[in-house]
């Protein structure tokens, strides 16, 4: 079946419909009780151009994570998977903070390919192999899990989510119910 091109009037009606739906979603989000509380956190752009890199994994994810233990401070989906056992992104990238020297070491050790500037999103628009997404930073607070992995504390995870995915009350509510409690439980065991 051949689909006819849309007329200008039909395109305009669809645009107006989508704009109205966007306005309704925006008003609903701003009326949510979390909105003003979460806005008090200073925006933090995790994927800031020149501060973050992305590199393909040259070995399987578990081997790279094990090799970077004690060097990388995991955040976003990687931290959520390590602490709660459940991630929130479709891609299984390793996302964390690394120093420039540690990123170079991982490349020289054959764990990752050549780092390049990261994109605007951590969740790919197309299916691709897992990557390491690293924000190059030296001083980041972290908590050591009994496994030896370093993860960011809850307030830094919130900051990174807001700076990467935007304001997501559904995700923040789910993580707030599990991440701090599971992190405390893991630290009590260790």
KAUR-V774209 format. One record per backbone hydrogen bond with DSSP energy under -1.0 kcal/mol. NH is the residue of the N-H (numbers start at 1). CO is the residue of the C=O. E is the energy in kcal/mol with one decimal. If there is no record, write none. Layout:
NH|CO|E, NH|CO|E
This chain:
11|7|-2.4, 12|8|-2.4, 13|9|-2.3, 14|10|-2.3, 15|11|-2.4, 16|12|-2.5, 17|13|-2.4, 18|14|-2.7, 19|15|-2.5, 20|16|-2.3, 21|17|-2.2, 22|18|-2.4, 23|19|-2.3, 24|20|-2.3, 25|21|-2.3, 26|22|-2.6, 27|23|-2.7, 28|24|-2.3, 29|25|-2.6, 30|26|-2.3, 31|27|-1.1, 32|29|-1.1, 35|32|-1.3, 38|34|-3.0, 39|35|-1.7, 41|38|-1.3, 46|44|-1.0, 48|45|-1.0, 51|48|-2.3, 52|48|-1.1, 53|134|-3.1, 54|116|-2.9, 55|132|-2.1, 57|130|-1.6, 58|111|-3.0, 64|60|-2.0, 65|61|-2.6, 66|62|-2.3, 67|63|-2.3, 68|64|-2.0, 71|68|-2.4, 72|68|-2.6, 73|97|-2.1, 74|150|-2.8, 75|95|-2.6, 78|75|-1.0, 79|75|-1.0, 80|76|-2.2, 81|77|-2.6, 82|78|-2.2, 83|79|-2.4, 84|80|-2.6, 94|131|-2.7, 96|133|-2.3, 97|73|-2.7, 98|135|-1.9, 103|99|-2.1, 104|100|-2.2, 105|101|-2.5, 106|102|-2.3, 107|103|-1.6, 108|104|-2.7, 109|105|-2.2, 110|107|-1.3, 111|106|-2.2, 112|106|-1.1, 113|56|-2.9, 116|54|-2.4, 118|52|-1.4, 132|55|-3.1, 133|94|-2.9, 134|53|-2.7, 135|96|-2.5, 136|51|-3.4, 137|98|-1.5, 143|151|-2.9, 145|149|-3.2, 148|145|-2.1, 151|143|-2.4, 152|74|-1.8, 157|153|-2.1, 158|154|-2.5, 159|155|-1.9, 160|156|-2.5, 161|157|-2.5, 162|158|-2.6, 163|159|-1.9, 165|161|-2.8, 172|168|-2.8, 173|169|-2.5, 174|170|-1.9, 175|171|-2.7, 176|172|-2.5, 177|173|-1.4, 179|175|-3.0, 182|178|-2.9, 183|179|-2.6, 184|180|-2.2, 185|181|-2.2, 186|182|-2.6, 187|183|-2.3, 188|184|-2.0, 189|185|-1.7, 190|186|-1.7
